[in-house]
Amino acid sequence: MADVEIYASQLCGYCYRAKQLLSRKGVQFREHDVDADSGLRETMRERAGGRTSVPQIFIDGRHIGGCDDLHDLDAKSGLDPLLAR
């Protein structure tokens, strides 16, 4: 199974939707709470090419983007192949 990371905030509806999609697919993921550790937000920004909004999602180290990007990838049948690696 793929290594999935999500940088998220506890009160973020988009974060919840992204995690919900991954959970429905049976994917285990590591969540990095950017509210709990301010240094994580900077790490996220660097890894995400300057993006500062949450969530930011990575699959096997590859930046997928945010919630809408994740759902778009799934709608285009591109998410399952990435998760199956």
C-alpha positions as CSV (number, residue, x, y, z in Angstrom):
1,M,0.0,0.0,0.0
2,A,1.1,3.6,-0.7
3,D,2.6,5.9,1.9
4,V,0.0,8.6,2.4
5,E,0.6,11.8,4.3
6,I,-1.9,14.6,5.0
7,Y,-1.1,18.0,6.5
8,A,-4.3,19.1,8.2
9,S,-5.9,21.3,10.7
10,Q,-8.5,20.1,13.2
11,L,-11.3,22.6,12.3
12,C,-10.9,22.3,8.6
13,G,-13.9,21.0,6.6
14,Y,-11.7,20.3,3.5
15,C,-9.3,18.3,5.7
16,Y,-12.2,16.3,7.0
17,R,-13.5,15.6,3.4
18,A,-10.1,14.5,2.2
19,K,-9.6,12.2,5.2
20,Q,-13.1,10.8,4.7
21,L,-12.4,9.9,1.1
22,L,-9.1,8.2,2.0
23,S,-10.8,6.3,4.9
24,R,-13.7,5.1,2.6
25,K,-11.0,3.6,0.4
26,G,-9.5,1.8,3.4
27,V,-6.3,3.9,3.2
28,Q,-4.2,4.3,6.3
29,F,-2.5,7.7,6.4
30,R,-0.2,9.8,8.6
31,E,-1.8,13.0,9.6
32,H,0.4,16.0,10.5
33,D,-1.5,18.5,12.6
34,V,-0.2,21.9,11.6
35,D,-2.1,23.6,14.5
36,A,-0.2,21.5,17.1
37,D,3.2,22.2,15.6
38,S,3.9,25.5,13.8
39,G,7.0,24.1,12.3
40,L,4.9,21.6,10.4
41,R,3.2,24.3,8.5
42,E,6.6,25.6,7.1
43,T,7.6,22.0,6.2
44,M,4.3,21.6,4.4
45,R,4.7,24.9,2.5
46,E,8.2,23.8,1.4
47,R,7.1,20.4,0.3
48,A,3.9,21.7,-1.4
49,G,5.7,24.3,-3.6
50,G,4.6,27.3,-1.6
51,R,1.0,26.3,-0.9
52,T,-0.1,27.4,2.5
53,S,-3.7,26.1,2.7
54,V,-4.7,22.8,4.3
55,P,-5.0,20.0,3.5
56,Q,-1.9,19.2,1.5
57,I,-1.7,15.6,0.5
58,F,1.3,13.5,-0.5
59,I,1.3,9.9,-1.8
60,D,4.6,8.2,-1.8
61,G,6.3,11.6,-1.5
62,R,4.5,13.0,-4.5
63,H,2.5,16.1,-3.9
64,I,-1.2,15.5,-4.9
65,G,-2.5,18.9,-3.7
66,G,-5.5,19.7,-1.6
67,C,-8.9,18.3,-1.1
68,D,-10.4,19.3,-4.4
69,D,-7.3,18.0,-6.2
70,L,-7.7,14.6,-4.4
71,H,-11.3,14.4,-5.3
72,D,-10.6,15.4,-8.9
73,L,-7.9,12.7,-9.2
74,D,-10.4,10.1,-7.8
75,A,-13.1,11.2,-10.3
76,K,-10.6,10.7,-13.2
77,S,-9.7,7.2,-11.9
78,G,-6.2,8.3,-11.1
79,L,-6.3,7.9,-7.3
80,D,-6.7,4.1,-7.0
81,P,-3.6,3.3,-9.1
82,L,-1.5,5.6,-6.9
83,L,-2.8,4.0,-3.7
84,A,-2.2,0.5,-5.0
85,R,1.5,0.9,-5.2
